[in-house]
Amino acid sequence: MITIHHLNFSRSTRIIWLMEELGEPYEIVPHTRDPNTFRSPQTLDRIHPLGKAPVIEDGALVIAESGAIIEYVIATYGRGKLIPAQSGPAIAAEIPDNGYLTDAFSGADIQMSYVLEVARMGKLLAAYPSLEKYMARLEQRPAYKRSIERGGPVRLPLG
């Protein structure tokens, strides 16, 4: 079973979401940011020398960096699910209504969600309504909702 070292308000929520999409069992080891400095706690430093999340443990294997984790989990546990299309039309400048980054929902959508969350926090998506709609579609996925219930919101608590 995969253990996810989860830091609140971080990219690690994507890994919880991935596990929920796949329906695979996992365990969360929560790490909470310091409320004054917003830095990660020393407990996370023990698993990652820079105190970064996400980090997973799968048996003796420890993997950091969300892209590497997503690729590993899909290859190891995905059973053919969530693999981005290897061919087909190039990704358009705008994501089609009811569409995803590739022909179907995949790990690529999970990976890119954090970038869109950060852009949204900075009010950078207002000029891109198709990206706002795309992010809203991602947030409606049942597994996404479960990941937020388990791991907390991705958005930073701003002022």
ROVEXVO-975599 format. One record per residue: x, y, z of N, C-alpha, C in turn; residue in three letters. Coordinates in nm, 4 decimals, padded with zeros to 6 digits. Example, Ala and Ser with C-alpha at 12.3 -4.5 7.8 and 13.67 -1.06 7.14 Angstrom:
BEGIN
> 01.3190_-00.5690_00.7800_01.2300_-00.4500_00.7800_01.3200_-00.3300_00.7800_ALA .
> 01.2850_-00.2250_00.7080_01.3670_-00.1060_00.7140_01.2900_00.0030_00.7870_SER .
***
This chain:
BEGIN
> 00.0843_-00.1168_00.0000_00.0000_00.0000_00.0000_00.0896_00.1242_00.0000_MET .
> 00.0472_00.2239_-00.0747_00.1231_00.3481_-00.0844_00.0940_00.4358_00.0364_ILE .
> 00.1995_00.4954_00.0885_00.1888_00.5952_00.1938_00.2190_00.7298_00.1305_THR .
> 00.1277_00.8244_00.1495_00.1445_00.9591_00.0957_00.1791_01.0529_00.2106_ILE .
> 00.2948_01.1171_00.2003_00.3301_01.2217_00.2950_00.2676_01.3490_00.2401_HIS .
> 00.1646_01.3951_00.3104_00.0819_01.5060_00.2630_00.1039_01.6303_00.3464_HIS .
> 00.1379_01.7387_00.2792_00.1522_01.8691_00.3432_00.0303_01.9524_00.3076_LEU .
> -00.0346_02.0067_00.4077_-00.1547_02.0858_00.3789_-00.1216_02.2024_00.2851_ASN .
> -00.2177_02.2412_00.2033_-00.2037_02.3475_00.1041_-00.0843_02.3228_00.0121_PHE .
> -00.0766_02.2044_-00.0431_00.0377_02.1723_-00.1288_-00.0038_02.0858_-00.2468_SER .
> 00.0937_02.0587_-00.3313_00.0748_01.9743_-00.4491_00.0374_01.8312_-00.4132_ARG .
> 00.0607_01.7921_-00.2906_00.0381_01.6520_-00.2541_-00.1090_01.6122_-00.2603_SER .
> -00.1991_01.7090_-00.2616_-00.3408_01.6760_-00.2779_-00.3627_01.6044_-00.4111_THR .
> -00.2814_01.6369_-00.5125_-00.2946_01.5694_-00.6424_-00.2715_01.4198_-00.6304_ARG .
> -00.1829_01.3791_-00.5428_-00.1534_01.2360_-00.5296_-00.2696_01.1661_-00.4587_ILE .
> -00.3302_01.2322_-00.3622_-00.4506_01.1765_-00.2998_-00.5590_01.1608_-00.4061_ILE .
> -00.5766_01.2637_-00.4887_-00.6759_01.2597_-00.5962_-00.6480_01.1437_-00.6905_TRP .
> -00.5226_01.1263_-00.7292_-00.4849_01.0162_-00.8183_-00.5245_00.8817_-00.7585_LEU .
> -00.4941_00.8609_-00.6317_-00.5269_00.7340_-00.5673_-00.6779_00.7146_-00.5606_MET .
> -00.7512_00.8217_-00.5386_-00.8976_00.8137_-00.5367_-00.9510_00.7791_-00.6754_GLU .
> -00.8954_00.8380_-00.7803_-00.9384_00.8067_-00.9172_-00.9151_00.6593_-00.9488_GLU .
> -00.8034_00.6062_-00.9031_-00.7695_00.4664_-00.9310_-00.8408_00.3688_-00.8381_LEU .
> -00.8925_00.4201_-00.7267_-00.9589_00.3310_-00.6313_-00.8620_00.2407_-00.5587_GLY .
> -00.7391_00.2835_-00.5475_-00.6362_00.2037_-00.4801_-00.6258_00.2448_-00.3335_GLU .
> -00.5977_00.1504_-00.2452_-00.5817_00.1857_-00.1037_-00.4530_00.2653_-00.0825_PRO .
> -00.4576_00.3541_00.0135_-00.3410_00.4348_00.0475_-00.3565_00.4846_00.1896_TYR .
> -00.2472_00.5302_00.2415_-00.2453_00.5863_00.3762_-00.1885_00.7264_00.3657_GLU .
> -00.2420_00.8186_00.4441_-00.1908_00.9552_00.4474_-00.1165_00.9771_00.5780_ILE .
> 00.0040_01.0300_00.5661_00.0772_01.0790_00.6822_00.0700_01.2312_00.6716_VAL .
> -00.0124_01.2949_00.7567_-00.0300_01.4396_00.7450_00.0864_01.5174_00.8052_PRO .
> 00.1216_01.6236_00.7383_00.2221_01.7187_00.7870_00.1568_01.8564_00.7757_HIS .
> 00.1647_01.9348_00.8819_00.0942_02.0629_00.8857_00.1932_02.1789_00.8867_THR .
> 00.1660_02.2744_00.7993_00.2510_02.3935_00.7909_00.2438_02.4743_00.9210_ARG .
> 00.3522_02.5414_00.9525_00.3542_02.6331_01.0652_00.2593_02.7488_01.0334_ASP .
> 00.1643_02.7799_01.1210_00.0664_02.8842_01.0888_00.1261_03.0246_01.0771_PRO .
> 00.2425_03.0465_01.1360_00.3053_03.1791_01.1294_00.4013_03.1928_01.0116_ASN .
> 00.4818_03.0913_00.9881_00.5819_03.0999_00.8810_00.5373_03.0320_00.7528_THR .
> 00.4361_02.9477_00.7616_00.3839_02.8669_00.6516_00.4862_02.7638_00.6011_PHE .
> 00.5920_02.7435_00.6759_00.6943_02.6448_00.6400_00.6470_02.5048_00.6773_ARG .
> 00.7054_02.4073_00.6098_00.6722_02.2685_00.6420_00.7368_02.2302_00.7747_SER .
> 00.6787_02.1329_00.8444_00.7318_02.0933_00.9752_00.8550_02.0039_00.9605_PRO .
> 00.9281_01.9913_01.0686_01.0462_01.9056_01.0696_01.0121_01.7600_01.0428_GLN .
> 00.8894_01.7204_01.0704_00.8506_01.5811_01.0434_00.8639_01.5491_00.8950_THR .
> 00.8397_01.6470_00.8091_00.8538_01.6248_00.6652_01.0011_01.6251_00.6240_LEU .
> 01.0838_01.6997_00.6969_01.2283_01.6996_00.6683_01.2883_01.5602_00.6834_ASP .
> 01.2281_01.4778_00.7674_01.2807_01.3428_00.7893_01.2631_01.2529_00.6670_ARG .
> 01.1605_01.2824_00.5841_01.1351_01.1994_00.4661_01.1900_01.2645_00.3392_ILE .
> 01.2004_01.3978_00.3381_01.2526_01.4712_00.2222_01.3482_01.5782_00.2746_HIS .
> 01.4721_01.5778_00.2285_01.5714_01.6697_00.2866_01.5359_01.8181_00.2748_PRO .
> 01.4503_01.8546_00.1786_01.4100_01.9937_00.1631_01.2735_02.0216_00.2257_LEU .
> 01.2145_01.9197_00.2871_01.0847_01.9368_00.3506_00.9729_01.9615_00.2509_GLY .
> 00.9835_01.9036_00.1329_00.8848_01.9238_00.0267_00.7858_01.8085_00.0216_LYS .
> 00.6687_01.8375_-00.0325_00.5668_01.7354_-00.0552_00.5137_01.7558_-00.1964_ALA .
> 00.4714_01.6509_-00.2604_00.4442_01.5182_-00.2069_00.5671_01.4282_-00.2062_PRO .
> 00.5582_01.3306_-00.1215_00.6518_01.2183_-00.1169_00.5663_01.0954_-00.0924_VAL .
> 00.5967_00.9879_-00.1642_00.5280_00.8617_-00.1366_00.6294_00.7568_-00.0963_ILE .
> 00.5791_00.6596_-00.0224_00.6546_00.5393_00.0078_00.5719_00.4222_-00.0424_GLU .
> 00.6365_00.3353_-00.1172_00.5729_00.2118_-00.1637_00.6698_00.1005_-00.1289_ASP .
> 00.6479_00.0407_-00.0137_00.7460_-00.0546_00.0376_00.8735_00.0220_00.0714_GLY .
> 00.9867_-00.0253_00.0194_01.1146_00.0405_00.0450_01.1400_00.1572_-00.0499_ALA .
> 01.0584_00.1708_-00.1523_01.0756_00.2759_-00.2524_01.0187_00.4079_-00.2014_LEU .
> 01.0979_00.5142_-00.2121_01.0542_00.6487_-00.1759_01.0685_00.7357_-00.3000_VAL .
> 00.9599_00.8045_-00.3368_00.9620_00.8906_-00.4552_00.9106_01.0283_-00.4162_ILE .
> 00.9842_01.1303_-00.4599_00.9426_01.2697_-00.4428_00.9183_01.3285_-00.5811_ALA .
> 00.8472_01.4398_-00.5864_00.8150_01.5138_-00.7090_00.6892_01.4563_-00.7714_GLU .
> 00.5886_01.5411_-00.7790_00.4560_01.4933_-00.8168_00.4504_01.4309_-00.9554_SER .
> 00.5216_01.4859_-01.0531_00.5203_01.4256_-01.1868_00.5740_01.2839_-01.1861_GLY .
> 00.6844_01.2635_-01.1167_00.7433_01.1294_-01.1074_00.6500_01.0349_-01.0321_ALA .
> 00.5854_01.0856_-00.9290_00.4928_01.0029_-00.8515_00.3739_00.9627_-00.9374_ILE .
> 00.3165_01.0580_-01.0097_00.2009_01.0280_-01.0946_00.2373_00.9233_-01.1988_ILE .
> 00.3511_00.9405_-01.2647_00.3933_00.8408_-01.3646_00.4118_00.7036_-01.3019_GLU .
> 00.4780_00.6977_-01.1872_00.5020_00.5701_-01.1201_00.3706_00.5025_-01.0795_TYR .
> 00.2826_00.5778_-01.0175_00.1573_00.5191_-00.9690_00.0720_00.4690_-01.0850_VAL .
> 00.0612_00.5469_-01.1912_-00.0183_00.5032_-01.3063_00.0432_00.3788_-01.3692_ILE .
> 00.1756_00.3775_-01.3834_00.2421_00.2606_-01.4433_00.2309_00.1369_-01.3546_ALA .
> 00.2351_00.1551_-01.2244_00.2369_00.0422_-01.1315_00.0974_-00.0049_-01.0917_THR .
> 00.0050_00.0889_-01.0737_-00.1269_00.0548_-01.0203_-00.2433_00.0891_-01.1133_TYR .
> -00.2162_00.1555_-01.2239_-00.3234_00.2063_-01.3079_-00.3993_00.1051_-01.3903_GLY .
> -00.3383_-00.0111_-01.4166_-00.4036_-00.1139_-01.4996_-00.4607_-00.0538_-01.6285_ARG .
> -00.3810_00.0333_-01.6918_-00.4210_00.0936_-01.8186_-00.5048_00.2187_-01.8056_GLY .
> -00.5425_00.2572_-01.6847_-00.6241_00.3776_-01.6650_-00.5355_00.5012_-01.6511_LYS .
> -00.5901_00.6134_-01.6900_-00.5329_00.7468_-01.6706_-00.4024_00.7714_-01.7459_LEU .
> -00.3747_00.6899_-01.8457_-00.2556_00.7119_-01.9281_-00.2913_00.8149_-02.0339_ILE .
> -00.2168_00.9269_-02.0419_-00.2467_01.0250_-02.1454_-00.2306_00.9646_-02.2854_PRO .
> -00.3132_01.0106_-02.3778_-00.3063_00.9622_-02.5156_-00.1673_00.9892_-02.5724_ALA .
> -00.1135_00.8924_-02.6439_00.0198_00.9061_-02.7030_00.0160_00.9659_-02.8426_GLN .
> -00.1008_00.9682_-02.9023_-00.1136_01.0239_-03.0363_-00.2487_01.0914_-03.0476_SER .
> -00.2721_01.1518_-03.1603_-00.3988_01.2195_-03.1829_-00.3739_01.3650_-03.2108_GLY .
> -00.4791_01.4433_-03.2165_-00.4627_01.5854_-03.2490_-00.3842_01.6580_-03.1414_PRO .
> -00.3118_01.7600_-03.1841_-00.2356_01.8417_-03.0896_-00.3331_01.9124_-02.9957_ALA .
> -00.2906_01.9382_-02.8784_-00.3739_02.0091_-02.7808_-00.4003_02.1488_-02.8318_ILE .
> -00.5261_02.1839_-02.8368_-00.5652_02.3146_-02.8898_-00.5287_02.4250_-02.7921_ALA .
> -00.5302_02.5486_-02.8417_-00.5011_02.6631_-02.7558_-00.6038_02.6739_-02.6438_ALA .
> -00.7248_02.6271_-02.6694_-00.8278_02.6240_-02.5664_-00.8769_02.4815_-02.5490_GLU .
> -00.9067_02.4471_-02.4268_-00.9596_02.3146_-02.3979_-01.1062_02.3149_-02.4383_ILE .
> -01.1485_02.2175_-02.5152_-01.2880_02.2174_-02.5601_-01.3841_02.1998_-02.4420_PRO .
> -01.5065_02.2540_-02.4587_-01.6080_02.2345_-02.3561_-01.6219_02.0861_-02.3275_ASP .
> -01.6297_02.0523_-02.2003_-01.6405_01.9134_-02.1544_-01.5195_01.8290_-02.1918_ASN .
> -01.4079_01.8910_-02.2276_-01.2887_01.8178_-02.2661_-01.1815_01.8180_-02.1582_GLY .
> -01.0751_01.7477_-02.1888_-00.9593_01.7395_-02.1007_-00.8354_01.7706_-02.1829_TYR .
> -00.7172_01.7584_-02.1235_-00.5950_01.7931_-02.1950_-00.5677_01.6996_-02.3125_LEU .
> -00.6098_01.5754_-02.2994_-00.5986_01.4799_-02.4092_-00.7388_01.4290_-02.4395_THR .
> -00.7492_01.3235_-02.5146_-00.8804_01.2746_-02.5562_-00.9713_01.2351_-02.4404_ASP .
> -00.9152_01.1977_-02.3276_-00.9928_01.1551_-02.2110_-00.9209_01.2013_-02.0849_ALA .
> -00.9901_01.2037_-01.9740_-00.9292_01.2393_-01.8458_-00.8097_01.1489_-01.8211_PHE .
> -00.6988_01.2083_-01.7744_-00.5775_01.1299_-01.7525_-00.4946_01.1909_-01.6392_SER .
> -00.3824_01.1281_-01.6134_-00.2888_01.1796_-01.5139_-00.2381_01.3183_-01.5486_GLY .
> -00.2369_01.3531_-01.6771_-00.1941_01.4870_-01.7185_-00.2861_01.5937_-01.6601_ALA .
> -00.4145_01.5649_-01.6539_-00.5095_01.6597_-01.5962_-00.4835_01.6780_-01.4468_ASP .
> -00.4543_01.5691_-01.3792_-00.4234_01.5774_-01.2367_-00.2962_01.6593_-01.2164_ILE .
> -00.1954_01.6335_-01.2964_-00.0673_01.7048_-01.2842_-00.0850_01.8545_-01.3058_GLN .
> -00.1612_01.8940_-01.4039_-00.1748_02.0357_-01.4376_-00.2705_02.1108_-01.3449_MET .
> -00.3496_02.0406_-01.2682_-00.4494_02.1071_-01.1845_-00.3874_02.2046_-01.0853_SER .
> -00.2728_02.1718_-01.0295_-00.2120_02.2603_-00.9302_-00.1689_02.3921_-00.9931_TYR .
> -00.1174_02.3847_-01.1143_-00.0770_02.5066_-01.1854_-00.1981_02.5985_-01.2019_VAL .
> -00.3106_02.5390_-01.2381_-00.4321_02.6185_-01.2551_-00.4826_02.6733_-01.1222_LEU .
> -00.4690_02.5951_-01.0160_-00.5076_02.6443_-00.8829_-00.4249_02.7673_-00.8452_GLU .
> -00.2953_02.7616_-00.8691_-00.2081_02.8742_-00.8359_-00.2423_02.9942_-00.9239_VAL .
> -00.2658_02.9699_-01.0526_-00.3051_03.0793_-01.1427_-00.4357_03.1420_-01.0975_ALA .
> -00.5273_03.0581_-01.0541_-00.6565_03.1094_-01.0065_-00.6372_03.1944_-00.8811_ARG .
> -00.5508_03.1499_-00.7890_-00.5260_03.2268_-00.6673_-00.4703_03.3648_-00.7006_MET .
> -00.3902_03.3711_-00.8073_-00.3341_03.4981_-00.8506_-00.4245_03.5755_-00.9439_GLY .
> -00.5484_03.5288_-00.9593_-00.6492_03.5912_-01.0452_-00.6022_03.6019_-01.1906_LYS .
> -00.5268_03.5001_-01.2333_-00.4739_03.4988_-01.3695_-00.5621_03.4234_-01.4680_LEU .
> -00.6637_03.3526_-01.4190_-00.7494_03.2763_-01.5089_-00.8670_03.3560_-01.5636_LEU .
> -00.8910_03.4730_-01.5100_-01.0075_03.5509_-01.5520_-01.0099_03.5760_-01.7023_ALA .
> -00.8950_03.5915_-01.7620_-00.8872_03.6176_-01.9067_-00.9001_03.4901_-01.9897_ALA .
> -00.9111_03.3754_-01.9238_-00.9160_03.2472_-01.9933_-01.0375_03.1670_-01.9473_TYR .
> -01.1552_03.2002_-01.9955_-01.2763_03.1326_-01.9479_-01.2762_02.9819_-01.9738_PRO .
> -01.2100_02.9374_-02.0798_-01.2084_02.7929_-02.1042_-01.1284_02.7206_-01.9961_SER .
> -01.0241_02.7850_-01.9430_-00.9475_02.7238_-01.8345_-01.0269_02.7244_-01.7043_LEU .
> -01.1023_02.8304_-01.6808_-01.1893_02.8334_-01.5627_-01.2916_02.7203_-01.5694_GLU .
> -01.3520_02.7014_-01.6866_-01.4507_02.5944_-01.7033_-01.3852_02.4571_-01.6869_LYS .
> -01.2668_02.4431_-01.7419_-01.1924_02.3176_-01.7309_-01.1646_02.2857_-01.5835_TYR .
> -01.1168_02.3852_-01.5081_-01.0872_02.3628_-01.3664_-01.2146_02.3294_-01.2908_MET .
> -01.3236_02.3946_-01.3251_-01.4523_02.3639_-01.2602_-01.4931_02.2198_-01.2885_ALA .
> -01.4683_02.1709_-01.4119_-01.4988_02.0297_-01.4442_-01.4142_01.9357_-01.3597_ARG .
> -01.2868_01.9680_-01.3451_-01.1996_01.8824_-01.2638_-01.2497_01.8769_-01.1198_LEU .
> -01.2902_01.9913_-01.0675_-01.3362_01.9977_-00.9283_-01.4667_01.9228_-00.9059_GLU .
> -01.5397_01.8932_-01.0110_-01.6663_01.8198_-00.9985_-01.6471_01.6685_-00.9982_GLN .
> -01.5271_01.6222_-01.0291_-01.5031_01.4785_-01.0284_-01.5157_01.4255_-00.8853_ARG .
> -01.5883_01.3172_-00.8649_-01.6049_01.2626_-00.7294_-01.4716_01.2350_-00.6592_PRO .
> -01.3730_01.1855_-00.7316_-01.2437_01.1563_-00.6688_-01.1731_01.2847_-00.6257_ALA .
> -01.1887_01.3910_-00.7035_-01.1315_01.5202_-00.6633_-01.1957_01.5649_-00.5322_TYR .
> -01.3274_01.5565_-00.5250_-01.3976_01.5979_-00.4034_-01.3511_01.5160_-00.2829_LYS .
> -01.3330_01.3851_-00.3023_-01.2853_01.3000_-00.1918_-01.1441_01.3408_-00.1506_ARG .
> -01.0602_01.3773_-00.2480_-00.9225_01.4161_-00.2145_-00.9202_01.5429_-00.1300_SER .
> -01.0101_01.6357_-00.1584_-01.0178_01.7584_-00.0791_-01.0722_01.7273_00.0612_ILE .
> -01.1683_01.6356_00.0692_-01.2195_01.5948_00.2009_-01.1097_01.5317_00.2849_GLU .
> -01.0255_01.4505_00.2206_-00.9203_01.3798_00.2948_-00.7977_01.4668_00.3205_ARG .
> -00.7586_01.5470_00.2200_-00.6334_01.6216_00.2299_-00.6463_01.7697_00.2549_GLY .
> -00.7683_01.8222_00.2495_-00.7883_01.9646_00.2699_-00.7771_02.0416_00.1393_GLY .
> -00.8126_02.1684_00.1427_-00.8128_02.2476_00.0202_-00.6730_02.2713_-00.0339_PRO .
> -00.6668_02.2911_-00.1637_-00.5394_02.3226_-00.2295_-00.5112_02.4706_-00.2150_VAL .
> -00.6159_02.5504_-00.2218_-00.6000_02.6958_-00.2171_-00.5442_02.7409_-00.0831_ARG .
> -00.4545_02.8343_-00.0916_-00.3949_02.8909_00.0284_-00.4953_02.9835_00.0967_LEU .
> -00.4954_02.9862_00.2271_-00.5852_03.0784_00.2982_-00.5286_03.2203_00.2889_PRO .
> -00.5801_03.2971_00.1966_-00.5298_03.4335_00.1771_-00.6118_03.5323_00.2589_LEU .
> -00.5385_03.6216_00.3255_-00.5932_03.7321_00.4020_-00.7282_03.7323_00.4385_GLY .
***
